[in-house]
Amino acid sequence: MAVCEAVCTAGYAPHAQRQQMSNSSSITQFLLLAFADTWELQLLHFWLFLGIYLAALLGNGLIITAIACNHRLHTPMYFFLLNLSVLDLGCISTTVPKSMANSLWDTRAISYAGCAVQVFFFFFLISAEYCLLTIMAYDRYIAICKPLHYGILLGSRACVHMAAAAWGSGFLCAALHTANTFSIPLCRGNALDQFFCEVPQFLKLSCSHSYLREIGLLVASFILALGCFVFIVVSYVQIFRAVLRIPSEQGRHKAFSTCLPHLAVVTLLVSTSLFAYLKPPSISSPVLDLVVAVLYSVVPPTVNPLIYSLRNQELKDALRKQIQWFHLQQQ
């Protein structure tokens, strides 16, 4: 480590060594994680990610179309769900296609600018999604615990403002993290042990204490995220107390069917992303990092449509009508 810092500051290392121990301004590309060493396994990875990506596109696309085209679903809950599907589409489209292309063309390279764009949009979309999930918990709390005030507290203008706040918060978070991450001097090569440009992998390449700024920013971000999570948990405690007082078993089932999927999505997203970004280096390994990254970046956008549609009869009816209309148009 001391030798690395000395060479970085001295400025007289040989050209080949200087390429390896350079700061971020002189790096023109990064090398992403290769899933396999053989062409056959790389092709298997391509087809696996293609299937997951197409499933996410189809599921979220159907939800967006059904909500947009069905006037019965123009309510706050489905408005937020539409925003969630848009964010899911953007999130998985930021990471998976590049990894698929690298496997298909047998390369690991991603340009410096491309990596910066990945970091920005991934932070933007994942942060906005978490803010939106917090708003959706508030929506369910008002709908179940204060139904008489639902129209007042969650009118169309209020819903638009809350959704805009979620998107704006995600943009601000992404701008801060991207600017801070790409100002960190790097001197440990340009290989990232991940299938997309992930901030913790950049911190491993740092050769100075400047990476502590980004760690501090990550900790601050997760403290705010923890506050949102506490708000979600408190909201659901109140929701479950209210639901258990509903005399009708059918009413309790309907309330739980709209709340439990949302709680499952939040738990998966928070637990895996918290572990990925704040875990100690001592328990880090390429396989563990890869599994956790897939769990928080690929799985939620793919399973969200399945979770919300299977437990929601109104949405299933709208999707069925949309599919029937599509078939009629094809005939």
Secondary structure, 3 states (H helix, E strand, C coil): CHHHHHHHHHCCCCHHHHHHCCCHHHCCEEECCCCCCCHHHHHHHHHHHHHHHHHHHHHHHHHHHHHHHCHHHCCHHHHHHHHHHHHHHHHHHHHHHHHHHHHHCCCCEEEHHHHHHHHHHHHHHHHHHHHHHHHHHHHHHHHHHCHHHHHHHCCHHHHHHHHHHHHHHHHHHHHHHHHHHCCCCECCCCECCCCCCCHHHHHHCECCCCHHHHHHHHHHHHHHHHHHHHHHHHHHHHHHHHHHCCCCHHHHHHHHHHHHHHHHHHHHHHHHHHHHHHCCHHHCCHHHHHHHHHHHHCHHHHHHHHHHHHCCHHHHHHHHHHHHHHHHHHC
